[in-house]
Amino acid sequence: MNPVTTLLHCDPVLLQALKEDITSEDVTTNAVMPHAQKGEAQLLCKEDGILAGIGVFARVFTLLDPRAKTEAFFEDGARIHKGDLLATVTGDIRALLSGERTALNFLQRMSGIATYTRRLADALAGTKTKLLDTRKTTPNLRVFEKYAVRVGGGYNHRFNLSDGVLIKDNHIGAAGGVREAIERARAYAPFVRKIEVEVETLDMVREAVEAGADIIMLDNMAPETMREAVALIAGRAETECSGNVTAENIAKLAETGVDYISSGALTHSAPILDLSLKNLHPIADAQA
């Protein structure tokens, strides 16, 4: 993540997370370490996966101690394995102790998302289909989670409601039909914006095509029905499928010929990757 993104989007969230964990003081650390002392700790990998968020991990410590340094031995996107030494962190021991859990929470969460995303993306290798995330993210953590999806080999769908037009079932209900919703969106949205519409039946597919939708999302359709829908659309719109996408069925879904597969599970159901900060010990401070 570039420095501008870190400062504008990440720092307020990281600071809020630290405030959540340190409401007034870290009483344990202050009792055990009453004075500043430079120390070093090791970031260790406890299971195989994909690393994501090492810069976020490091930033937590520099927010607590501007002199803290993280020497990373792997970059985001790297395959890591149980037993790997991922990084060393040096700085005031009090900052390392107080920031440890917050830093690991972000890194484990992001690496877990990247790991699960890579598993699904690998299943699409050799096909034209791209893997997309959704807005089913943890509130206030979307920038981190969507970044982790990209690290894992996936692509970002809309970042938020301002990014594009996606007409879903309740929009269709509010407008009175697929055609009505698309026509209103076409009249309102800037001409540079694509219009995507979610459909559930072949009749809705026909209506969406005739109304000029740019992207048609095939929601919770059986693979056989999706094949019919893709044939019916015949290249007149891009196609996306969604609903109950798993590592076990994603390859079969790609065989239907859709351009995109979106999965909320990338961000709402990915387990964390087990990582640990260990072997903290004092070291001499050359600048002391």
N, C-alpha and C positions, 0 to 999 in steps of 0.2 A: 504494500500500500504506500503511495507516495506521500511525502511530508505534508503537502497541502491537505490531502484527504485526512491524514492523521490529525492535524491541528483543527480543521474545521468540523469534522464529523466524529472523530474517535475520542479525542481528549475529553469532551464533556461527559460522554458515556463512561469512560474509564474512571474519571474523577467521581462520578455518581456511584459507580460500583465500589470504589474505595471508601466512600462515605458510608455506604450501606454496611461495609464490614468494619469500619472504624468510626463509630458514632461520636466518641469523645477521645478515646485513646486505645492503643493496643496494650492492655494492662499486663498481659503475660510478658510481652517483649520488654516493656518498660521496667518490669521487675527484674528480669533476667539480665538485660543489657542496659544499665542506666546511663552509659556513656557511648559516644560514637566509637566504632571500631570497624575497620575495613575487613571484609570477609569475601569468601568465594563459595559458590555452590554449583552443583552440576545438574543440568537438565537431562534426565534419562528417559529413554523410550521403553515402555513395558509391554507393548504389543505392536505387531506390524500394521502399517497404515501409510497415509499420506499426510505430510506436514502442512499445516496452514495456520498462519497467524503469528509467526515468530517475531515479527516487528511489533505487533500488538503486545505480545508477552514482554518484550524488552521495554516498551514505552511505559508500562505500569511501574516499573522500577525507577525509571528516570523521572517520573512525576513525583515520586517520593524522595528521590536522591538524584539531583541533576548530574552527579559525578558517576552514577552507576553505569556499568558497561556490560553488554551482552555480546559474547563472541559466539556466533552461530556457526556450526559446522555443516549444516544442511539448510537449503533454501526452501521457501514455500513451493509445494508441488513435488518435492522429492519423496521417493519411497523410503520409508524408514522401517527399521526392524527392531524387534525386542532386543534390548541390551545395548543399543546404540547410544553413544554420548552425543546429544544433540547440540548442546551449548554449555558454556560456563558463564555465570553471572557474577560480577564483582561489584561491590559497593558497600555502603554502610550496612552492617549486619542488621540493624534495626529496620531498614527499608526492605531488605531481603526477606526478613521474617514477616513483616506486616503486609507486604505485597504478594507473598507467595501464592496464597489461595486465589486471589483475584486474577493474577497473571495466568495461573494454571487453568482456571475456569474458562477463560477466553480461549486459550490455546487448545485445550482438550475439546471444547465444543466445536471450534472451527476445524480442527484436524479430523474430528469425527464426521463432520459434514463432507469435507473433502474426500475422506476415505470412502464413504458410502456413495458419493457422487461418482468417483472413479470406477467403482464396481459396476454401476449402471452404464456409465459411458463406455467402458470396455465391452459391455455386452452389445453395444451399437456399432462397434468397429466394423468397417467394411460396408456399412449402409449409408444412405444419404441422410438419415434421420438425425436431427440434433436434439439433445436433451436440455430441457428448460426447467428452471425453478418456478416458484409461484410467490405470492404474497403471504403465504402461510408461514410466517416467520415469528420469532420471539419479539414482542413489542420492544422497540428501541434498540434492537440488536440487528436490524435488517442489513445495515451496511457491512457488518462483520460476516453474517451468514451468507449473503449473496456473493461476497468476495470469496468465501470458502468454496462455494459452488464452482466459481470460475477456476479456482486453483485445482479442483478435482476433475476438470475437463468438461463441465457443463456450461450452459449459457444462461444469461439472465433474461427473464421475461420482464414485464413492467417492474420498475423499482417502486412506484407508487401510483396513486390514482391520477396524477397529473401527467403521467408518461404516455398514455395512449388510450384509445377507445377499445374497451372490451365489454361487449353487451352480453350480460348473463341472463339467466332465466327470470330473475326478478325485474331486470330492466325491460325484458320482453313483456312480462306481465303488466308492468306499469304503463308501457307504451301502447299496449293492445295488440301486439303481434310482432313477428320478426321483421317484416317489411317496414312497418311503421317505425320501429326502433332504428333500423339502419338508415331510413330516409331522414329521420330527425338528426341522427349523428352526422350524416353527410352534410346536412345544412348548417350544423353548428360548428363542427370541428374544422380546424384549418385544413386546407386541401393537402398539405404535406403529411397529414396523419393517416396511417392505415386504420381501417375499421375491422375489428375482429368480432365475431359473434359466436356464441356458444349454442349448439343445437343438440337435440337428443333423439331425433327421428329423421328418417329419410325425407319425409315431407318438409320438415324444417330445413333440411339441407337444400332442397330444391328452391324453397322460398329465399334462402340466404343467397344462393347463386344468382337468382333472378333479380334480387335487389342490389347486387353488385358488391357484396362483402369482399374485402381483401383477404381475410383469413377466416377460415371456418374451423371452429373447435368442435371435435366430435366427442361429446361428453358421455362417459360410461356406456359406450356402445360395445357390443360383442365384436370380436375381430371380424367375423363374417360380414356383419353389418357395416363395419368400417371400410372393408374392401369395396362394398357396393357404393358407399358414400364417396370414396376416393375416385372410383370409376365415373360416378355421376358428376362430380365436380370437374373432372377431366382437365385439370390444369388452369381452370378459370379463377381459382383462388388457391392460396396456400392452405395446407391442412395441418391441424394439430389434434392430437388426441390426449385425453386426460381421464383420470379416474381409476383408482386402485392399481396404479402402476407399481410393479415390484421387480426385483432383480430376476425373479423366476419367469416373469411373463413379458418383459420388455422387448426381448428379441422377437417374440411372436407378434407383438404389436407393431414393430417396425416393418415386419413382412407385409403389412397391409398397404404400405406405400405412403404413409403419412410423412410430412416434412418435419414435423416436430412432435416430441412427446414431452408433456409437462408433468412434473411430479412434486406434489407438496411434501411428500415423505423425505425429500432431500434435506429439508430444513426442519420439519416438525417431528421426524421420527428417527433421525440418524443417532446412533449411540455415540457417546464421547469416545475419544481415543485415550487410552490409559497412559499418562505421562506423569513424571514425578520430579520434584526438585529435591536433591539429596546431597549429602556429604558437605553440609555447610561447615566452614571452619574459618577462624581468623587468619589473616595474612598481614604482612608488614605493609604499611602505607608509605610509599616512597615520597609522597608529598606532605607527609605529616611533619 
